[in-house]
Each structure stands twice: as C-alpha cells, then as structure tokens.
Amino acid sequence: MLKEIKEMGPLRNSLHVVALLFALLMPFATGPDYSDTWDLFFGGILPATAPIIVIVIGLDIMMTSIWKSDAAADRVLQLNRVIRTHLIVGGILLAAWLAVFLPVLV
C-alpha cells in the first residue's frame, strides 16, 4: 500500500493530505466572524478554499483520464487507482463542506 501511495507522486499526495485535513477541520468552520485571530482561517479561508481544492481534484481526474487513454496496461491500473483515490478524497471533502454549509445556503 505504501508503494501505491508513493507511486501517486508528491503533488497528488500533498493534495490528498490537504483535502483530508480540510475535511477534518471543516466542522470548526464558523460564521463570518473575521478578526485577526484564527477565526479568519476557520470562518473565511477554510470555507473558501475547500471548493477550490475539490475543483483541482476534479481537474486532475480529467487529466488522469486523458493520460489513461494513451497508457500501457500496467499504467492504466495505476491511473485507475489515482482516479479512485481522488474520488474518495474529493467526496469526503465535498461532503464535509456541504454538511457545514448546506444548512446556511438553504
């Protein structure tokens, strides 16, 4: 499993770590109470950047699908793993964001 994670590359792994960290921190996102403390991060930066990270994950899924169309059989298996991991991590982040902000939006 560690080998598979290593094969995804440092940028994808960093993207996954940030997305999972944001998903874990999302329940602490509060209303727009901006100040010079950590409230700015939890009330402004976290809710604004979480959808951007989901979009970046979606763009990498698209590019991975394009690369998969011209790849060898063993590389296709690795790219399928990358897409599956992206879908899981992106889904977790999107669900965490929606759980916090859907009641506010409705």
C-alpha positions in Angstrom: 0.0 0.0 0.0 2.9 2.4 0.8 4.3 1.6 -2.7 1.0 2.6 -4.3 0.8 5.8 -2.3 4.4 6.6 -3.3 3.6 5.9 -7.0 1.0 8.6 -7.0 3.6 11.3 -6.5 4.3 14.0 -4.0 1.9 16.6 -5.5 -1.1 14.3 -5.5 -0.3 13.0 -2.1 0.0 16.6 -0.8 -3.3 17.4 -2.4 -4.9 14.4 -0.6 -3.4 15.4 2.7 -4.6 19.0 2.4 -8.1 17.8 1.4 -8.4 15.4 4.3 -7.0 18.0 6.7 -9.6 20.5 5.5 -12.3 17.8 5.8 -11.3 17.2 9.4 -11.2 20.9 10.2 -14.5 21.8 8.4 -16.8 21.2 11.4 -14.9 24.0 13.2 -15.8 26.5 10.4 -18.0 29.1 11.9 -19.9 32.1 10.6 -18.3 35.1 9.1 -16.6 36.5 12.2 -13.4 37.8 10.7 -10.8 39.1 13.0 -7.0 38.9 13.4 -7.1 35.6 15.2 -7.6 32.0 13.9 -11.3 32.9 13.3 -10.2 34.3 10.0 -8.9 30.9 9.0 -11.9 28.9 10.2 -14.5 31.4 9.1 -13.1 32.7 5.8 -10.1 30.8 4.4 -11.2 27.2 5.1 -14.7 27.5 3.6 -13.5 29.5 0.6 -10.6 27.2 -0.3 -12.3 23.8 0.2 -14.4 24.1 -3.0 -11.3 25.2 -4.9 -9.5 22.0 -3.7 -12.4 19.9 -4.9 -12.2 21.6 -8.3 -8.5 20.9 -8.5 -9.1 17.3 -7.7 -11.7 17.2 -10.4 -9.3 18.7 -12.9 -6.7 16.1 -12.0 -9.3 13.4 -12.5 -9.9 14.8 -16.0 -6.2 14.9 -16.9 -5.6 11.4 -15.5 -8.4 10.1 -17.6 -6.8 11.7 -20.7 -3.4 10.2 -19.8 -5.1 6.9 -19.3 -6.4 6.8 -22.8 -2.8 6.5 -24.2 -1.2 4.5 -21.4 0.1 0.9 -21.3 -1.9 -1.7 -19.4 0.1 -1.6 -16.2 0.0 2.2 -16.1 -3.8 2.2 -16.6 -4.2 0.2 -13.4 -2.1 2.8 -11.5 -4.1 5.7 -13.1 -7.4 3.9 -12.2 -6.1 3.8 -8.6 -5.3 7.5 -8.7 -8.8 8.3 -10.0 -10.5 6.2 -7.4 -8.4 7.8 -4.6 -9.3 11.3 -6.0 -13.0 10.4 -6.0 -12.9 9.2 -2.4 -10.9 12.1 -1.0 -12.8 14.7 -3.0 -16.1 13.2 -2.0 -15.1 13.3 1.7 -14.1 17.0 1.4 -17.2 17.9 -0.5 -19.5 16.0 1.9 -17.8 17.8 4.9 -18.2 21.2 3.2 -21.8 20.5 2.3 -22.6 19.2 5.8 -21.4 22.5 7.3 -22.7 25.0 4.7 -25.8 23.4 3.2 -27.9 24.5 6.2 -26.7 28.0 5.7 -27.3 28.0 2.0 -30.9 26.6 2.2 
